[in-house]
Amino acid sequence: MEVERPAAARPIFGAEKVRRFLVAISESGFLATKMSVNGEPGLVVSVDGHVIAAIAHDVPDGRVSAIFIITNPEKLTWIKV
């Protein structure tokens, strides 16, 4: 089953722009599970049991400074939900 993988066309900067992007993609009815992603705190996003993204957060000094979203299906094969 092919699952649509929404992605930004280019990097998104700024808290408000990131918030708007995440709200927009959240309307697709996904499930987010806390998990370590590439050694960083993160989330694994799935729809109907299919992993569509892994999100890693860079959190120096207790504040999120960057979010990395992986949507390439070949790079998500290690994740089991």
DSSP file (Angstrom, degrees, kcal/mol; ACC not computed):
  #  RESIDUE AA STRUCTURE BP1 BP2  ACC     N-H-->O    O-->H-N    N-H-->O    O-->H-N    TCO  KAPPA ALPHA  PHI   PSI    X-CA   Y-CA   Z-CA
    1    1 A M              0   0    0      0, 0.0     2,-0.5     0, 0.0     0, 0.0   0.000 360.0 360.0 360.0 124.8    0.0    0.0    0.0
    2    2 A E        -     0   0    0      0, 0.0     2,-0.4     0, 0.0     0, 0.0  -0.736 360.0-159.4 -85.6 127.7    1.4    3.4   -1.0
    3    3 A V        -     0   0    0     -2,-0.5     2,-0.1    48,-0.1    48,-0.0  -0.910  22.2-113.8-110.6 132.9    1.0    6.0    1.7
    4    4 A E        -     0   0    0     -2,-0.4     0, 0.0     1,-0.1     0, 0.0  -0.426  26.8-158.6 -63.6 135.4    1.1    9.7    0.9
    5    5 A R        -     0   0    0     -2,-0.1    -1,-0.1     2,-0.0     2,-0.1  -0.850   6.3-152.9-120.3  92.9    4.1   11.4    2.6
    6    6 A P        +     0   0    0      0, 0.0     2,-0.3     0, 0.0    19,-0.0  -0.385  23.3 170.8 -65.2 142.3    3.6   15.1    2.9
    7    7 A A        -     0   0    0     -2,-0.1     2,-0.2    64,-0.0    -2,-0.0  -0.995  36.9-106.1-150.8 150.4    6.9   17.0    3.0
    8    8 A A        -     0   0    0     -2,-0.3     4,-0.1     1,-0.1    13,-0.0  -0.547  24.8-134.9 -74.1 143.2    8.0   20.6    2.9
    9    9 A A  S    S+     0   0    0     -2,-0.2    -1,-0.1     1,-0.1     3,-0.0   0.770  87.1   4.8 -70.2 -25.9    9.6   21.6   -0.4
   10   10 A R  S    S-     0   0    0      1,-0.0    -1,-0.1     0, 0.0    -2,-0.0  -0.944 103.1 -62.8-150.1 166.4   12.4   23.4    1.4
   11   11 A P        -     0   0    0      0, 0.0     2,-0.5     0, 0.0    -2,-0.1  -0.197  47.6-138.9 -56.0 144.8   13.6   23.8    5.0
   12   12 A I        -     0   0    0     -4,-0.1     2,-0.4    -3,-0.0     6,-0.0  -0.925  18.8-167.9-109.5 129.0   11.2   25.7    7.3
   13   13 A F        +     0   0    0     -2,-0.5     4,-0.2    53,-0.1    53,-0.0  -0.920  44.4  44.3-119.0 143.1   12.6   28.2    9.8
   14   14 A G  S  > S-     0   0    0     -2,-0.4     4,-2.3     3,-0.1     5,-0.2   0.290  77.9-102.9 100.0 136.1   10.9   29.9   12.7
   15   15 A A  H  > S+     0   0    0      1,-0.2     4,-2.5     2,-0.2     5,-0.2   0.884 117.8  49.0 -58.3 -44.1    8.6   28.5   15.4
   16   16 A E  H  > S+     0   0    0      2,-0.2     4,-2.3     1,-0.2    -1,-0.2   0.904 111.9  47.9 -67.5 -40.8    5.4   29.9   13.9
   17   17 A K  H  > S+     0   0    0     -4,-0.2     4,-2.0     2,-0.2    -1,-0.2   0.897 113.2  48.6 -66.6 -39.3    6.1   28.5   10.4
   18   18 A V  H  X S+     0   0    0     -4,-2.3     4,-2.7     2,-0.2     5,-0.2   0.923 110.8  51.4 -64.3 -44.1    7.0   25.1   11.8
   19   19 A R  H  X S+     0   0    0     -4,-2.5     4,-2.5    -5,-0.2     5,-0.2   0.929 109.7  49.1 -58.5 -47.0    3.8   25.1   13.9
   20   20 A R  H  X S+     0   0    0     -4,-2.3     4,-2.2     1,-0.2    -1,-0.2   0.898 111.8  49.4 -61.8 -40.7    1.7   25.9   10.9
   21   21 A F  H  X S+     0   0    0     -4,-2.0     4,-2.2     2,-0.2     5,-0.2   0.938 112.3  47.0 -63.2 -47.0    3.3   23.1    8.8
   22   22 A L  H  X S+     0   0    0     -4,-2.7     4,-1.6     1,-0.2    -2,-0.2   0.875 112.0  50.4 -65.6 -36.9    2.9   20.5   11.6
   23   23 A V  H  X S+     0   0    0     -4,-2.5     4,-0.8    -5,-0.2    -1,-0.2   0.919 109.5  52.4 -63.9 -42.9   -0.8   21.5   12.1
   24   24 A A  H >< S+     0   0    0     -4,-2.2     3,-0.6     1,-0.2    -2,-0.2   0.914 114.0  40.7 -61.5 -44.0   -1.4   21.2    8.4
   25   25 A I  H >< S+     0   0    0     -4,-2.2     3,-1.4     1,-0.2    -1,-0.2   0.755 104.5  68.2 -77.9 -21.1    0.0   17.7    8.1
   26   26 A S  H >< S+     0   0    0     -4,-1.6     3,-1.4     1,-0.3     4,-0.5   0.721  82.3  74.9 -69.8 -18.3   -1.6   16.6   11.4
   27   27 A E  T << S+     0   0    0     -4,-0.8    -1,-0.3    -3,-0.6    -2,-0.1   0.494  75.6  81.0 -72.1  -0.5   -5.0   16.8    9.9
   28   28 A S  T <  S-     0   0    0     -3,-1.4    -1,-0.3    -4,-0.0    -2,-0.1   0.455 108.9-111.2 -85.3  -0.3   -4.3   13.6    8.0
   29   29 A G    <   +     0   0    0     -3,-1.4    19,-0.3     1,-0.1    -2,-0.1   0.886  57.7 164.5  77.9  40.8   -5.2   11.5   11.0
   30   30 A F        -     0   0    0     -4,-0.5     2,-0.5    -5,-0.2    17,-0.2  -0.393  35.5-128.3 -88.3 166.8   -1.8   10.1   11.9
   31   31 A L  E     -A   46   0A   0     15,-3.2    15,-2.7    -2,-0.1     2,-0.5  -0.969  19.2-157.2-112.7 128.7   -0.5    8.4   15.1
   32   32 A A  E     -A   45   0A   0     -2,-0.5     2,-0.4    13,-0.2    13,-0.2  -0.933   8.1-170.4-110.7 129.1    2.7    9.9   16.7
   33   33 A T  E     -A   44   0A   0     11,-2.4    11,-2.4    -2,-0.5     2,-0.2  -0.968  25.8-119.2-120.2 129.1    4.8    7.6   19.0
   34   34 A K  E     +A   43   0A   0     -2,-0.4     2,-0.3     9,-0.2     9,-0.3  -0.461  51.1 146.0 -65.8 134.8    7.7    8.9   21.1
   35   35 A M  E     -A   42   0A   0      7,-2.1     7,-0.7    -2,-0.2     2,-0.4  -0.967  54.2 -96.1-164.2 151.3   10.9    7.1   20.1
   36   36 A S  E     -A   41   0A   0     -2,-0.3     2,-0.5     5,-0.2    20,-0.1  -0.626  38.8-166.2 -72.7 130.3   14.7    7.9   19.8
   37   37 A V  E >  S-A   40   0A   0      3,-3.0     3,-1.9    -2,-0.4    20,-0.1  -0.973  70.5 -20.9-124.4 116.2   15.5    8.8   16.2
   38   38 A N  T 3  S-     0   0    0     -2,-0.5    -1,-0.1     1,-0.3    18,-0.0   0.851 126.9 -54.4  52.3  38.0   19.2    8.9   15.3
   39   39 A G  T 3  S+     0   0    0      1,-0.3    -1,-0.3     3,-0.0    -3,-0.1   0.473 120.6 102.3  79.8   2.3   20.1    9.2   18.9
   40   40 A E  E <  S-A   37   0A   0     -3,-1.9    -3,-3.0     1,-0.1    -1,-0.3  -0.804  84.8 -91.1-113.4 156.1   17.9   12.2   19.5
   41   41 A P  E     +A   36   0A   0      0, 0.0    16,-2.8     0, 0.0     2,-0.3  -0.401  68.1 139.2 -60.7 143.1   14.5   12.5   21.1
   42   42 A G  E     -AB  35  56A   0     -7,-0.7    -7,-2.1    14,-0.2     2,-0.3  -0.927  45.4-106.2-165.5-170.6   11.8   12.2   18.5
   43   43 A L  E     -AB  34  55A   0     12,-2.4    12,-3.3    -2,-0.3     2,-0.5  -0.965  14.2-145.2-134.2 148.1    8.6   10.9   17.1
   44   44 A V  E     -AB  33  54A   0    -11,-2.4   -11,-2.4    -2,-0.3     2,-0.5  -0.981  20.3-152.4-112.9 129.1    7.6    8.2   14.7
   45   45 A V  E     +AB  32  53A   0      8,-3.0     7,-2.8    -2,-0.5     8,-1.6  -0.872  18.7 173.3-107.4 129.5    4.5    9.1   12.6
   46   46 A S  E     -AB  31  51A   0    -15,-2.7   -15,-3.2    -2,-0.5     2,-0.4  -0.959  20.9-158.2-135.2 154.3    2.3    6.4   11.2
   47   47 A V  E >  S- B   0  50A   0      3,-2.4     3,-2.0    -2,-0.3   -17,-0.1  -0.994  83.6 -15.4-130.2 122.9   -1.0    6.2    9.3
   48   48 A D  T 3  S-     0   0    0     -2,-0.4     3,-0.1   -19,-0.3    -1,-0.1   0.854 130.8 -51.2  51.8  39.2   -3.0    2.9    9.5
   49   49 A G  T 3  S+     0   0    0      1,-0.2     2,-0.5    32,-0.1    -1,-0.3   0.449 113.7 117.8  81.5   0.8    0.1    1.0   10.7
   50   50 A H  E <   -B   47   0A   0     -3,-2.0    -3,-2.4    31,-0.1     2,-0.3  -0.899  65.2-129.5-104.1 123.5    2.3    2.3    8.0
   51   51 A V  E     +B   46   0A   0     -2,-0.5    -5,-0.3    -5,-0.2   -48,-0.1  -0.557  32.7 168.7 -70.9 126.9    5.3    4.5    9.1
   52   52 A I  E     +     0   0A   0     -7,-2.8     2,-0.3    -2,-0.3    -6,-0.2   0.572  59.6   5.5-114.2 -16.1    5.4    7.7    7.0
   53   53 A A  E     -B   45   0A   0     -8,-1.6    -8,-3.0    23,-0.1     2,-0.4  -0.987  47.4-149.1-164.5 153.2    8.0    9.8    8.9
   54   54 A A  E     -BC  44  70A   0     16,-1.9    16,-3.2    -2,-0.3     2,-0.5  -0.998  20.2-160.9-123.6 133.8   10.5    9.9   11.7
   55   55 A I  E     -BC  43  69A   0    -12,-3.3   -12,-2.4    -2,-0.4     2,-0.4  -0.962   4.2-168.2-121.7 119.5   11.0   13.2   13.4
   56   56 A A  E     -BC  42  68A   0     12,-2.7    12,-2.8    -2,-0.5     2,-0.5  -0.844   8.5-150.7-105.6 143.7   14.2   14.0   15.4
   57   57 A H  E     - C   0  67A   0    -16,-2.8     2,-0.7    -2,-0.4    10,-0.2  -0.957   7.1-146.5-116.0 128.7   14.5   17.0   17.6
   58   58 A D  E     + C   0  66A   0      8,-2.8     7,-3.1    -2,-0.5     8,-1.1  -0.861  24.7 179.2 -90.4 116.7   17.9   18.7   18.4
   59   59 A V    >   +     0   0    0     -2,-0.7     3,-0.9     5,-0.2     2,-0.3  -0.592   6.4 169.4-125.6  69.2   17.4   19.9   22.0
   60   60 A P  G >  S+     0   0    0      0, 0.0     3,-1.6     0, 0.0    -2,-0.0  -0.611  76.1   4.5 -77.5 141.9   20.5   21.7   23.3
   61   61 A D  G 3  S-     0   0    0     -2,-0.3     3,-0.1     1,-0.3    -2,-0.0   0.777 129.5 -66.1  57.9  29.2   19.9   23.5   26.6
   62   62 A G  G <  S+     0   0    0     -3,-0.9     2,-0.4     1,-0.2    -1,-0.3   0.602 112.8 103.4  74.6  11.6   16.4   22.2   26.9
   63   63 A R  S <  S-     0   0    0     -3,-1.6     2,-0.3     0, 0.0    -1,-0.2  -0.992  76.8-114.3-130.8 132.4   15.0   24.1   23.9
   64   64 A V        +     0   0    0     -2,-0.4    -5,-0.2    -5,-0.2     3,-0.1  -0.462  37.2 168.9 -65.4 123.1   14.3   22.7   20.5
   65   65 A S        +     0   0    0     -7,-3.1     2,-0.3     1,-0.4    -1,-0.2   0.610  64.1  11.4-109.0 -18.6   16.7   24.3   18.0
   66   66 A A  E     -C   58   0A   0     -8,-1.1    -8,-2.8   -53,-0.0     2,-0.4  -0.988  55.3-154.6-157.7 150.0   16.1   22.1   15.0
   67   67 A I  E     -C   57   0A   0     -2,-0.3     2,-0.5   -10,-0.2   -10,-0.2  -0.999  10.7-162.4-127.7 129.2   13.6   19.4   13.8
   68   68 A F  E     -C   56   0A   0    -12,-2.8   -12,-2.7    -2,-0.4     2,-0.5  -0.960   5.1-163.0-115.2 122.2   14.7   16.9   11.2
   69   69 A I  E     -C   55   0A   0     -2,-0.5     2,-0.6   -14,-0.2   -14,-0.2  -0.921   0.9-163.6-112.0 122.7   11.9   15.0    9.3
   70   70 A I  E     +C   54   0A   0    -16,-3.2   -16,-1.9    -2,-0.5    -2,-0.0  -0.915  22.7 156.4-105.8 121.1   12.8   11.8    7.5
   71   71 A T        +     0   0    0     -2,-0.6    -1,-0.1   -18,-0.2     5,-0.1   0.451  31.9 118.0-122.3  -4.8   10.1   10.7    4.9
   72   72 A N    >   -     0   0    0      1,-0.2     3,-1.6     3,-0.1     4,-0.4  -0.527  59.1-145.0 -66.6 117.0   12.1    8.5    2.5
   73   73 A P  G >  S+     0   0    0      0, 0.0     3,-1.1     0, 0.0     4,-0.2   0.817  97.4  59.1 -54.8 -33.6   10.6    5.0    2.8
   74   74 A E  G 3  S+     0   0    0      1,-0.3     3,-0.4     2,-0.2    -2,-0.1   0.761 105.9  48.7 -68.4 -24.1   14.0    3.3    2.3
   75   75 A K  G <  S+     0   0    0     -3,-1.6    -1,-0.3     1,-0.2     3,-0.2   0.440 106.6  57.9 -93.0  -0.8   15.3    5.1    5.4
   76   76 A L  S X  S+     0   0    0     -3,-1.1     3,-1.4    -4,-0.4    -1,-0.2   0.316  70.9 101.8-108.9   6.2   12.3    4.2    7.6
   77   77 A T  T 3  S+     0   0    0     -3,-0.4    -1,-0.1     1,-0.3    -2,-0.1   0.728  73.2  63.5 -67.6 -21.6   12.6    0.4    7.2
   78   78 A W  T 3  S+     0   0    0     -3,-0.2     2,-0.4     2,-0.0    -1,-0.3   0.624  84.7  94.6 -75.8 -13.9   14.2    0.0   10.7
   79   79 A I    <   -     0   0    0     -3,-1.4     2,-0.5   -28,-0.0   -28,-0.2  -0.659  52.7-172.6 -89.5 131.2   11.1    1.3   12.5
   80   80 A K              0   0    0     -2,-0.4    -2,-0.0     1,-0.1    -3,-0.0  -0.988 360.0 360.0-120.6 125.9    8.4   -1.1   13.8
   81   81 A V              0   0    0     -2,-0.5    -1,-0.1   -32,-0.2   -31,-0.1   0.376 360.0 360.0-113.9 360.0    5.2    0.3   15.2
